[in-house]
Amino acid sequence: MFTFLIKRLFQALIVMFVISLVAFSIQDNLGDPLRELVGQSVSEAERQALRDELGLNDPYMTKYSRFLVNAVQGDLGTSYFFKRPAAEVILDKLQATLELVFGAALIIVFVSIPLGVYSAIHPKSTLTKIIMAVSSIGISVPVFLTAIILMYIFSIELGWLPSYGRGETVNIMGWNTGFLTKDGLLHLILPSVSLASIMLPLFIRLVRSEMLEALSSEYIKFAKAKGLSLNKIYYIHALKNTMLPVITVGGVQIGTMIAYTILTETVFQWPGTGFLFLEAINRVDTPLITAYVIFVGLIFVVTNTLVDLLYGVINPTVNITGKG
């Protein structure tokens, strides 16, 4: 286990180095940040002086080396707009994004597993045909369209749920959460359902296919021959082996969901990192854009490592050390 952790840590460092290189390289293609920092009345000489002061005229390798040294120390630059460290700004907004992703993940887990298992156990039932048809349609519907439809129905027409914002939050040990207030939960429902709609059809079909494969395996036939109850066969033996590939895909999709929050947060004006990222692009706030890309990359790396560690917990036959 220790050898595996050291190996993955080394791989993570390489991946993060590549991500930082790519994120820093796109800065020059985003436009001139001085457009947002100074007004039209500033002379060209003053603009050049400010560019020298900010280091924008330095050679690429000089700028990247300076950025890399500061990044290792936790300094990802200072936001041009907020006048605060970029990492600090992202961490403030990350709370809202993580709550949105967590809410969507809960919906995916508690909906996809029961529906996928039922569809595998009863493959010819009418309900299974409806589930498969709806999931096929759901895969092709973009998240922003789902968000707009939900907003129109439940906010505009029925008036049951709020259509924008995060709602009331409470501070728990420095974490502002909306899960502990009624208003916060109401504001969370529509964005979470919209975000979950991206992955929910995929996971329903994935659970169903893996469950069908497990049910057709020899050890399930042997368990039935021994006279074990169907509930024990379905929900202990078959489901446990079904979860391994599901967790594999789920770990990767967590990072994808964080990236997809850009669309969801824009529609619902959710004050998270996705909405912040779009604002940073409009303002050409390059330190904030670079910090966001690095944070998302870090989340991908961490989640993938945790998924690998969970392999050994769920399926002891998986040797994560790669030996033997």
C-alpha positions in Angstrom: 0.0 0.0 0.0 2.8 2.4 0.9 4.6 1.7 -2.3 1.4 2.3 -4.3 0.9 5.7 -2.5 4.4 6.8 -3.3 4.0 5.7 -6.9 0.7 7.6 -7.3 2.1 10.7 -5.6 4.9 10.8 -8.1 2.4 10.3 -11.0 0.2 13.1 -9.5 3.1 15.5 -9.4 3.9 14.9 -13.1 0.2 15.3 -14.0 -0.1 18.5 -12.0 3.1 19.9 -13.7 1.6 19.3 -17.1 -1.7 20.9 -16.1 0.1 23.9 -14.7 2.1 24.2 -18.0 -1.1 24.0 -20.1 -3.0 26.4 -17.8 -0.2 29.0 -17.8 0.3 28.6 -21.6 -3.3 29.7 -22.5 -2.9 33.0 -20.7 -1.4 34.9 -23.7 -4.4 33.8 -25.8 -7.1 35.2 -23.6 -6.6 38.9 -24.3 -4.9 41.8 -22.6 -5.7 42.0 -18.8 -4.8 45.7 -18.8 -8.1 46.3 -20.6 -10.0 45.6 -17.3 -7.3 47.1 -15.0 -7.1 50.6 -16.5 -9.4 52.9 -18.2 -9.2 54.4 -21.7 -7.7 57.6 -20.4 -4.4 55.9 -19.4 -1.6 56.7 -21.8 0.4 54.0 -23.7 3.5 54.8 -21.6 1.6 54.2 -18.4 0.3 51.0 -19.8 3.7 49.8 -20.7 5.0 50.7 -17.2 2.2 48.7 -15.6 2.9 45.8 -17.9 6.5 45.9 -16.7 5.4 46.1 -13.1 3.1 43.1 -13.5 5.8 41.1 -15.3 3.7 40.8 -18.5 6.5 41.8 -20.8 8.9 39.1 -19.4 9.9 36.1 -21.5 7.6 33.1 -21.3 10.1 30.9 -19.4 10.8 33.7 -16.9 7.1 34.1 -16.2 6.5 30.4 -15.9 9.4 29.8 -13.7 8.3 32.6 -11.4 4.8 31.1 -11.4 6.0 27.6 -10.7 8.1 28.7 -7.7 5.2 30.6 -6.2 2.7 27.8 -6.9 4.8 25.3 -5.0 4.5 27.7 -2.0 0.7 27.9 -2.5 0.7 31.2 -4.3 -1.2 31.0 -7.6 -1.1 34.8 -8.2 -3.4 37.7 -7.3 -6.7 38.2 -8.9 -6.7 41.4 -11.0 -10.4 42.0 -10.2 -10.8 40.9 -6.6 -7.3 42.2 -5.6 -7.0 39.0 -3.5 -4.9 35.8 -3.9 -6.6 33.7 -6.6 -6.5 30.5 -4.5 -8.3 32.3 -1.7 -11.0 33.5 -4.1 -11.5 30.0 -5.5 -11.7 28.4 -2.1 -14.4 30.8 -1.1 -16.5 29.9 -4.1 -15.5 26.2 -4.0 -17.8 25.6 -1.0 -20.9 26.3 -3.1 -19.7 24.2 -6.0 -18.9 21.2 -3.9 -22.3 21.4 -2.2 -23.9 21.4 -5.7 -21.8 18.4 -6.8 -22.5 16.6 -3.6 -26.3 17.2 -4.0 -26.1 15.9 -7.6 -24.1 12.9 -6.5 -26.7 11.9 -3.9 -29.4 12.0 -6.5 -27.3 9.9 -8.9 -26.5 7.3 -6.2 -30.0 6.9 -4.7 -31.7 6.9 -8.1 -29.4 5.1 -10.5 -28.6 2.1 -8.3 -32.2 1.0 -7.5 -33.4 1.7 -11.1 -30.4 -0.1 -12.6 -30.7 -3.1 -10.3 -34.4 -3.4 -10.9 -33.9 -3.1 -14.7 -31.4 -6.0 -14.5 -33.5 -8.2 -12.3 -36.7 -7.6 -14.4 -35.3 -7.0 -17.9 -38.7 -7.6 -19.7 -41.0 -5.6 -17.4 -42.9 -2.5 -18.6 -41.2 -0.3 -16.0 -37.8 -1.4 -17.3 -38.7 -0.5 -20.8 -39.8 3.0 -19.6 -36.6 3.4 -17.6 -34.4 2.5 -20.6 -36.4 4.8 -22.9 -36.2 7.8 -20.6 -32.4 7.2 -19.9 -31.8 7.1 -23.7 -33.5 10.4 -24.1 -31.8 11.9 -21.1 -28.3 11.1 -22.5 -29.0 13.4 -25.5 -30.5 16.3 -23.6 -27.9 19.0 -22.8 -27.7 20.2 -19.2 -28.6 23.8 -19.9 -31.8 22.8 -21.6 -32.7 20.6 -18.7 -32.0 23.5 -16.3 -34.2 25.9 -18.4 -37.1 23.4 -18.6 -37.0 22.7 -14.8 -36.8 26.4 -14.0 -39.7 27.2 -16.3 -41.9 24.4 -14.8 -41.1 24.6 -11.1 -40.2 28.2 -10.7 -42.1 30.2 -13.3 -45.3 28.1 -13.8 -45.7 26.4 -10.5 -43.7 28.7 -8.3 -42.6 25.9 -6.0 -38.9 26.4 -6.1 -36.5 29.4 -6.4 -34.9 29.9 -9.7 -31.6 31.5 -8.9 -29.0 32.1 -6.1 -27.9 29.9 -3.2 -30.4 30.9 -0.6 -29.8 31.2 3.2 -26.6 29.6 4.5 -25.1 29.0 8.0 -21.5 29.0 8.9 -20.2 25.7 10.4 -16.5 25.9 11.4 -15.8 28.2 8.5 -17.9 26.3 6.0 -21.0 28.2 4.7 -23.6 25.5 4.0 -27.1 25.6 2.7 -27.9 22.0 3.7 -28.9 23.0 7.2 -31.5 25.7 6.2 -34.9 25.2 4.5 -34.2 28.1 2.1 -30.8 26.7 1.2 -32.2 23.3 0.5 -35.0 24.7 -1.7 -32.4 26.7 -3.7 -30.3 23.5 -4.1 -32.9 21.2 -5.6 -33.2 22.5 -9.2 -29.4 23.0 -9.8 -28.7 19.6 -8.3 -31.3 17.8 -10.4 -30.0 19.6 -13.5 -26.4 18.7 -12.8 -27.4 15.1 -12.0 -29.2 14.8 -15.3 -25.9 14.7 -17.1 -24.7 11.5 -15.4 -27.9 9.8 -14.2 -28.8 8.1 -17.5 -25.2 6.9 -17.9 -25.1 5.4 -14.4 -28.5 3.7 -14.7 -27.4 1.9 -17.9 -24.0 1.2 -16.4 -25.4 -0.4 -13.2 -27.9 -2.4 -15.3 -25.3 -3.8 -17.7 -22.8 -4.7 -14.9 -25.6 -6.3 -12.9 -26.8 -8.3 -15.9 -23.2 -9.5 -16.4 -22.9 -10.4 -12.7 -26.2 -12.3 -12.8 -25.1 -14.4 -15.7 -21.8 -15.4 -14.1 -21.0 -18.9 -12.8 -20.7 -18.0 -9.1 -24.3 -16.6 -9.2 -25.5 -19.9 -10.8 -23.6 -21.8 -8.1 -25.2 -19.6 -5.4 -28.7 -20.4 -6.8 -27.9 -24.1 -6.9 -26.9 -24.0 -3.2 -30.4 -22.7 -2.5 -29.4 -19.2 -1.3 -32.3 -16.7 -1.2 -32.7 -14.5 -4.3 -32.5 -11.3 -2.2 -29.1 -12.4 -0.8 -27.9 -13.3 -4.3 -29.1 -10.1 -5.9 -28.2 -7.5 -3.3 -25.1 -9.0 -1.7 -23.2 -11.1 -4.1 -24.2 -9.6 -7.5 -24.5 -6.0 -6.4 -21.1 -6.0 -4.6 -19.3 -7.0 -7.8 -21.4 -4.6 -9.8 -20.1 -1.6 -7.8 -16.5 -1.9 -8.8 -16.8 -0.6 -12.3 -19.5 1.9 -11.2 -17.1 3.4 -8.6 -14.4 3.5 -11.3 -16.5 5.6 -13.6 -18.0 7.6 -10.7 -14.6 8.7 -9.5 -13.7 10.1 -12.9 -17.1 11.7 -13.4 -16.9 13.7 -10.2 -14.2 15.8 -11.8 -16.3 16.0 -14.9 -19.3 17.2 -12.9 -17.3 20.0 -11.4 -16.4 21.1 -14.9 -20.0 20.9 -16.0 -21.1 23.1 -13.1 -20.1 26.0 -15.4 -23.4 25.6 -17.4 -25.5 24.8 -14.4 -24.2 27.7 -12.3 -24.6 30.1 -15.1 -28.3 29.2 -15.6 -29.2 29.4 -11.9 -26.7 32.2 -11.0 -25.2 29.8 -8.5 -22.2 31.5 -6.8 -19.7 28.8 -7.4 -16.4 28.3 -9.1 -18.0 27.6 -12.5 -19.8 31.0 -12.5 -16.6 32.6 -11.2 -14.6 31.1 -14.1 -16.8 32.6 -16.7 -16.6 36.0 -15.1 -12.8 35.6 -14.9 -12.7 34.9 -18.7 -14.9 38.0 -19.4 -12.6 40.1 -17.3 -9.4 38.5 -18.6 -8.4 37.7 -15.0 -5.6 35.4 -16.0 -4.3 34.5 -12.5 -7.9 33.4 -11.5 -8.3 31.4 -14.7 -5.0 29.6 -14.2 -5.8 28.9 -10.6 -9.2 27.5 -11.5 -7.8 25.1 -14.1 -5.2 23.9 -11.6 -7.8 23.3 -8.9 -10.0 21.3 -11.2 -7.0 19.2 -12.3 -6.1 18.6 -8.7 -9.6 17.4 -8.0 -9.3 14.9 -10.9 -6.0 13.6 -9.5 -7.2 13.2 -5.9 -10.5 11.5 -6.9 -8.8 9.0 -9.2 -6.3 8.1 -6.5 -9.1 7.6 -3.9 -10.9 5.4 -6.4 -7.9 3.2 -6.8 -7.6 2.8 -3.0 -11.3 1.9 -2.8 -10.7 -1.0 -5.2 -8.9 -3.0 -2.4 -11.8 -2.3 0.0 -14.6 -3.4 -2.3 -12.8 -6.2 -4.1 -9.9 -7.8 -2.1 -8.8 -9.7 -5.2 -7.6 -6.4 -6.7 -3.9 -6.0 -6.0 -3.3 -2.3 -6.1 0.5 -2.7 -5.5 0.8 -4.4 -8.9 2.8 -7.3 -7.5 2.1 -10.9 -7.8 
